[in-house]
């Protein structure tokens, strides 16, 4: 059985890492997942930090990403958000999506934002992208 991995915005922002993680998802080695909320954060930061990226290009990136992997988008996880406890409440949607999708791993560059004590309640662990790729 292929394990599921939820990709956090922090790993989908850098273009080379985003490409690698999408290719891993396309290969079938993992069941890659993300949400519209995660993509909103990625695209918002790309627009903010790369003022030369036109809105239509960002919209195209979203479309290409969502069509790159079958069943990649996690939906209907919002009801879980308020029930979760993380150091940064703005990260609860990531854990909620991981739970909803049955992901065993959250791939993130922000490990400290996802304490194992909280994640283990849901049989989820957070991994840095390097560790995730090496496994």
Buried (B, 14 or more C-beta within 10 A) or exposed (E): EEEBBBBBBBBBBBEEBBEBBBEBBEEEBBBBBBBEBBBEBBBEBBBEEEEEBEEEEBEEBBEEBEEBBEEBBBEEBEEBBEEBEBEEEEBBBBBBBBBBBBBBBBBBBBBEBBEEEBBEEBEBBBBBBEEBBEE
